[in-house]
Amino acid sequence: MRYIRLGNTGTKVSRICLGMMSYGSPESPAWILPEDQALPLVARAAEAGINYFDTADMYSQGASEEVTGRILRRLFTDREEYVLATKVFFPTGPGPNDSGLSRKHILSGVDASLRRLGTDYIDLYQIHRWDYETPIEETMEALHDVVRSGKVRYIGASSMFAWQFAKAQYTADLRGWTRFVAMQNHYNLVYREEETEMIPFCADQKVAVLPWSPLARGLLAGARSRDGEATTTRSTNDPYASSLYDDNDFEVVEAVRGVAKARGVSMAQVSLAWLLSKPAVTAPIFGATKLHHVDDAIAAEELELTAEEVTTLEAPYRPHPVRGHDD
C-alpha cells in the first residue's frame, strides 16, 4: 500500500480510504452490515495497509461511528496508527439545533462524535454540506476552536460549489483561523463536473481531493443494467442513485466493462484505478460489504492504466447537471 500526504499537511494516508457508511444498524437500509459482519472487512483492509477510515455522525443515526470506533480499537493497538475522519451537518436528532453548521451544533456535534467513536480526537472533521442559514464566519470560527481545543487535528469540507469553498478558505485566512485541508467531493467516471472548477482550485491550493461514490454507488462495478435490473442488495435499495445517474451513463459503464474484460480484472478495479491516476486525487473513499470489494480496491491501487485505456474510458462522458451538493 502506498501512502500520500493529506493535502498540504504532514499527515499521510493510504491511497484508498475505507468508507464506514455500510456499517452500523442494519434496520434501514437493508445493505447496512452489523458489527460482527463488518469486522472481517475492516480487518482485511487494515491488514493490507489501509490506515484511513471515514464515517459521519448521521450514518445509521450514529451507530456507524459507534461500530467504527469499536472495530478500530480492536484492530489497532495504537491510536496513532490510523487516520479517522467523520462529518457534521445533517440531522442527528429532532430538534431545530440538531443539524447545520452553527457554533452550537458544531461544538455539541464534535463532543457527541468523540463519545460514539470512543476516542480523544478526530483526525479530520468535515462539514458534510454547505449551510445556507449560518454565516460562514460562525462556522469557520467554531471549527477553528475545535482544532485549538485538541479535539480535532484537521478540518475538511464536502460537496459544495467552488465559490463557496473559496469563500470559506478566504474567511479563514482573513481571520487567522484554521483552513480546510481536504475536499470530499462527488467525482467518478460518470460524474466529472468537479473537473471544471473544484478540482483545479484544490490542486492550486494543495487541498486533498477525497472522492465519494468512486464507483457511482455500484454503477461502475456493474451493479445495475441499462434495463433497470439490480444485482446487489444495495442497488435494489438505493433510490438516491437514481437521482445522481441516468441512462446516458451506461455508455461509460460499457467502456469500463470493455477495458476490464481486456485486462482480465473487475470493473471496480478499473474505475478506481482511473481515479487514482488523476494527479489531484488523494484517496477515493470506497465502501465494502463483501471481502472481494476490499480486495478490488487494494488491487486497484496497483493497477496502472495506459493512456489509450484512459482515453477509452473518458470518451463517452456526457455533461451532467450539478448533483450531490444538497443531499
Buried (B, 14 or more C-beta within 10 A) or exposed (E): BEBBBBBEBEBEBBBBBBBBBBBBBBEEBEBBBBBEBBBEBBBBBBEBBBBBBBBBBBBBBBBBBBBBBBBBEEBEEEEEEBBBBBBBBBBBEEEEEBBBBBBBBBBBBBEBBBEBBEBEBBBBBBBBBBBEEBEBBBBBBBBBBBBEEEBBBBBBBBBBEBEBBBBBBEBBEEEEBBBBBBBBBBBBBBBBBBEEBBBEBBBEBEBBBBBBBBBBBBBBBBBBEEEEEBEBBBBBBBEEBEEBBEEEBBBBBEBBBBBBEEBEBBBBBBBBBBBBBBEBBBBBBBBBBEEEBBBBBBBBBEBEBEEEBBEBBEEBBEEBEEBBBEE
